[in-house]
């Protein structure tokens, strides 16, 4: 979890003090009888991310990742590098993809689109540092800046088509927020202050807006309640969660709330056929019923281990933690089923699942591919 501070220096001091007083020793992971094994297939060094929250992404038939200054794409099965493209400024936003095109945003506001051959197709300056994962939808690339503004760029030329701004907050959670595609290629986005919106693709006009949660508390830190991760679209519902707030599902067409559960979430939600999985800020993993939000189980073994958001692989739930450990849980009851290690540095984002393979990027900039055995 990262905080982007738009307020005064006093708030910076308060933030540092609060974090220092809330530190807790992480629990040791328990021993268990291993039921499934994650075997490393390959790993590659992408380079130092310099503090950016970056995760791998599928781009057509390849897997791509980024460092602070480059994008690299690989054959997902073998790890063979297909290309590495240098970027002119430091990458701050996550890697997005549309087909085999890849795009990233930079600290100085430059959005770069790289084509299937690894060549830079265009660069476009949106005038403010880019955060989160860009989205390709229709003929547009949608990016987000650090103040929550959404900017739509023409996918062929990089020319600005529209932008959209919600009211700013004094403190903003910098949590790698993503975007999702709704009905008729509309854009589903979560914002600071617990707000979520559905926007028209062509114009950026609002179709509907909802409160996933409503900020509350005695000070700016306690009132942070930003939508975290990427909204997930499940048939007729869109689901998302907030830090220090709630997880909720809404009708994707109307925005009507289906259910809501109090939780302080980190990362994107995970899901399978009948459950939604949530990682919370303490380090608990919750399984909720997809239709009702009812709690099905809770695993408290990761307390204070700064876990990533969860992902689903068949009957397993996968999370990474502050020591670069990947854990597999049984999705039926949350019990431990398997474990694998990376380079010992934190895994900050949800593991990427493609078929029967799992890809994770560590905060030291190493990309790992694992297979189930």
Number of C-alpha atoms within 10 A of each C-alpha: 17 12 14 14 18 15 13 10 10 8 17 16 10 13 16 10 11 12 9 10 8 7 9 11 8 15 13 11 13 8 7 11 8 11 13 16 15 19 16 17 17 16 17 17 16 23 19 17 21 15 14 24 27 27 28 23 24 22 20 14 13 19 25 28 29 32 29 24 19 20 23 22 28 20 13 20 15 11 18 13 15 15 14 18 16 15 22 12 17 21 32 30 32 27 26 27 24 19 13 18 20 29 26 29 33 25 20 16 24 23 27 22 24 20 17 18 14 19 14 17 18 17 20 17 17 23 12 17 21 30 28 29 27 29 24 23 18 15 13 22 24 23 29 30 22 21 24 23 17 23 21 27 22 17 21 12 13 19 16 16 16 16 17 15 14 14 10 14 18 15 24 24 23 20 24 24 26 27 22 20 21 22 14 10 14 22 22 26 25 28 28 25 27 24 20 23 19 25 21 17 23 15 13 19 15 14 15 16 17 16 18 29 25 16 20 15 9 7 9 18 19 11 19 25 29 32 34 29 27 23 24 22 19 15 8 13 21 22 25 28 34 32 28 24 25 22 24 24 27 20 17 20 16 14 19 14 17 16 16 20 18 13 20 20 29 29 29 29 24 24 22 17 10 10 22 26 27 29 28 25 21 18 24 19 27 20 25 21 16 22 13 14 18 15 15 16 17 17 17 14 17 24 20 20 22 23 31 28 28 27 26 25 22 13 11 20 26 26 27 31 23 20 17 23 20 22 21 27 23 17 24 13 12 19 17 23 19 20 20 15 16 20 17 14 18 21 30 28 29 27 26 22 20 14 9 11 18 24 23 29 32 29 26 20 26 21 25 21 23 20 18 14 9
